[in-house]
């Protein structure tokens, strides 16, 4: 299956329009439709954007096995599995997760401190 047909299949399964993906890769919808029909190719940068939008790696998109990844529910995982999932994030997203955790822990410590003062 061509990469264009793969993207179309995943896009349709996820309920995403051609217009949405065309905007993601900064292209007119009519030009984008040529990608899905195999008349045009996407750059690696654009493919990476599409893969990320689909919640996939570039390798998963290019070597698509016919199964769209399901949404991960981190709360259903053990602490170790949660850490592994966080480890798969890019550095900016990891930093955001850790800042959020730091904020929550600091808030709890502050509440505990105030409670001991009363």
C-alpha positions as a Markdown table, in Angstrom:
| # | Residue | x | y | z |
|---|---|---|---|---|
| 1 | Unk | 0.0 | 0.0 | 0.0 |
| 2 | Unk | 1.4 | 3.5 | -0.9 |
| 3 | Unk | 2.0 | 6.0 | 1.9 |
| 4 | Unk | -0.8 | 8.2 | 0.5 |
| 5 | Unk | -3.3 | 5.3 | 0.7 |
| 6 | Unk | -2.1 | 4.5 | 4.2 |
| 7 | Unk | -2.6 | 8.0 | 5.4 |
| 8 | Unk | -6.1 | 8.1 | 3.8 |
| 9 | Unk | -7.0 | 4.9 | 5.6 |
| 10 | Unk | -5.8 | 6.1 | 9.0 |
| 11 | Unk | -7.3 | 9.6 | 8.4 |
| 12 | Unk | -10.7 | 8.0 | 7.7 |
| 13 | Unk | -10.6 | 5.7 | 10.6 |
| 14 | Unk | -9.8 | 8.6 | 12.9 |
| 15 | Unk | -12.5 | 10.8 | 11.4 |
| 16 | Unk | -10.1 | 13.5 | 10.2 |
| 17 | Unk | -10.8 | 15.5 | 7.1 |
| 18 | Unk | -8.4 | 16.1 | 4.2 |
| 19 | Unk | -8.7 | 19.8 | 4.9 |
| 20 | Unk | -7.4 | 19.2 | 8.5 |
| 21 | Unk | -4.4 | 17.3 | 7.3 |
| 22 | Unk | -3.7 | 19.7 | 4.5 |
| 23 | Unk | -3.6 | 22.6 | 7.0 |
| 24 | Unk | -1.3 | 20.5 | 9.2 |
| 25 | Unk | 1.2 | 20.1 | 6.4 |
| 26 | Unk | 0.7 | 23.7 | 5.1 |
| 27 | Unk | -0.8 | 22.7 | 1.7 |
| 28 | Unk | -3.9 | 23.4 | -0.2 |
| 29 | Unk | -6.5 | 20.6 | 0.1 |
| 30 | Unk | -6.5 | 19.9 | -3.6 |
| 31 | Unk | -2.7 | 19.4 | -3.5 |
| 32 | Unk | -3.1 | 17.2 | -0.4 |
| 33 | Unk | -5.6 | 15.0 | -2.2 |
| 34 | Unk | -2.9 | 14.2 | -4.7 |
| 35 | Unk | -0.9 | 12.7 | -1.9 |
| 36 | Unk | -3.7 | 10.3 | -1.0 |
| 37 | Unk | -4.2 | 9.4 | -4.7 |
| 38 | Unk | -0.4 | 8.7 | -5.1 |
| 39 | Unk | 0.2 | 11.6 | -7.6 |
| 40 | Unk | 2.4 | 13.5 | -5.1 |
| 41 | Unk | 4.8 | 12.7 | -2.2 |
| 42 | Unk | 5.0 | 14.3 | 1.2 |
| 43 | Unk | 8.3 | 15.5 | 2.6 |
| 44 | Unk | 9.8 | 13.7 | 5.5 |
| 45 | Unk | 9.0 | 16.7 | 7.7 |
| 46 | Unk | 5.4 | 16.6 | 6.6 |
| 47 | Unk | 5.2 | 12.9 | 7.1 |
| 48 | Unk | 6.6 | 13.3 | 10.7 |
| 49 | Unk | 3.9 | 15.9 | 11.4 |
| 50 | Unk | 1.2 | 13.5 | 10.1 |
| 51 | Unk | 2.6 | 10.6 | 12.1 |
| 52 | Unk | 2.6 | 12.8 | 15.3 |
| 53 | Unk | -0.9 | 14.0 | 14.6 |
| 54 | Unk | -2.0 | 10.3 | 14.3 |
| 55 | Unk | -0.2 | 9.5 | 17.6 |
| 56 | Unk | 2.3 | 7.3 | 15.7 |
| 57 | Unk | 6.0 | 7.2 | 15.1 |
| 58 | Unk | 7.2 | 7.8 | 11.6 |
| 59 | Unk | 8.2 | 4.2 | 11.4 |
| 60 | Unk | 4.7 | 3.0 | 12.3 |
| 61 | Unk | 3.2 | 5.2 | 9.6 |
| 62 | Unk | 5.6 | 4.2 | 6.9 |
| 63 | Unk | 5.4 | 0.5 | 7.8 |
| 64 | Unk | 1.7 | 0.5 | 8.7 |
| 65 | Unk | 0.4 | -2.9 | 9.6 |
| 66 | Unk | -3.3 | -2.0 | 9.2 |
| 67 | Unk | -4.0 | -1.2 | 12.9 |
| 68 | Unk | -4.5 | 2.4 | 14.0 |
| 69 | Unk | -3.0 | 2.9 | 17.5 |
| 70 | Unk | -5.5 | 3.2 | 20.3 |
| 71 | Unk | -5.6 | 6.0 | 22.8 |
| 72 | Unk | -3.4 | 5.3 | 25.8 |
| 73 | Unk | -5.0 | 5.7 | 29.2 |
| 74 | Unk | -2.1 | 6.4 | 31.5 |
| 75 | Unk | -4.2 | 6.0 | 34.7 |
| 76 | Unk | -4.9 | 2.3 | 33.7 |
| 77 | Unk | -1.1 | 1.6 | 33.9 |
| 78 | Unk | 1.3 | 0.7 | 36.7 |
| 79 | Unk | 3.7 | 3.3 | 37.9 |
| 80 | Unk | 6.5 | 1.7 | 35.9 |
| 81 | Unk | 4.4 | 1.6 | 32.7 |
| 82 | Unk | 3.5 | 5.2 | 33.2 |
| 83 | Unk | 7.1 | 6.2 | 33.5 |
| 84 | Unk | 7.9 | 4.2 | 30.3 |
| 85 | Unk | 5.1 | 6.1 | 28.4 |
| 86 | Unk | 6.4 | 9.4 | 29.7 |
| 87 | Unk | 9.9 | 8.3 | 28.5 |
| 88 | Unk | 8.6 | 8.0 | 24.9 |
| 89 | Unk | 7.7 | 11.7 | 24.8 |
| 90 | Unk | 9.9 | 14.3 | 23.1 |
| 91 | Unk | 12.0 | 16.4 | 25.5 |
| 92 | Unk | 9.6 | 19.4 | 25.5 |
| 93 | Unk | 6.6 | 17.3 | 26.4 |
| 94 | Unk | 8.5 | 15.4 | 29.1 |
| 95 | Unk | 9.6 | 18.7 | 30.6 |
| 96 | Unk | 5.9 | 19.8 | 30.6 |
| 97 | Unk | 4.8 | 16.6 | 32.4 |
| 98 | Unk | 7.5 | 17.0 | 35.0 |
| 99 | Unk | 6.7 | 20.7 | 35.6 |
| 100 | Unk | 3.1 | 19.7 | 36.1 |
| 101 | Unk | 4.1 | 16.9 | 38.6 |
| 102 | Unk | 6.4 | 19.4 | 40.4 |
| 103 | Unk | 3.5 | 21.9 | 40.7 |
| 104 | Unk | 1.1 | 19.3 | 42.1 |
| 105 | Unk | 3.6 | 18.0 | 44.6 |
| 106 | Unk | 4.5 | 21.5 | 45.7 |
| 107 | Unk | 0.8 | 22.3 | 46.1 |
| 108 | Unk | 0.3 | 19.2 | 48.3 |
| 109 | Unk | 3.3 | 20.0 | 50.5 |
| 110 | Unk | 2.1 | 23.6 | 50.9 |
| 111 | Unk | -1.4 | 22.3 | 51.9 |
| 112 | Unk | 0.2 | 19.8 | 54.4 |
| 113 | Unk | 2.3 | 22.6 | 55.8 |
| 114 | Unk | -0.6 | 24.9 | 56.3 |
| 115 | Unk | -2.6 | 22.1 | 57.9 |
| 116 | Unk | 0.1 | 21.5 | 60.5 |
| 117 | Unk | 0.1 | 25.2 | 61.4 |
| 118 | Unk | -3.6 | 25.3 | 62.4 |
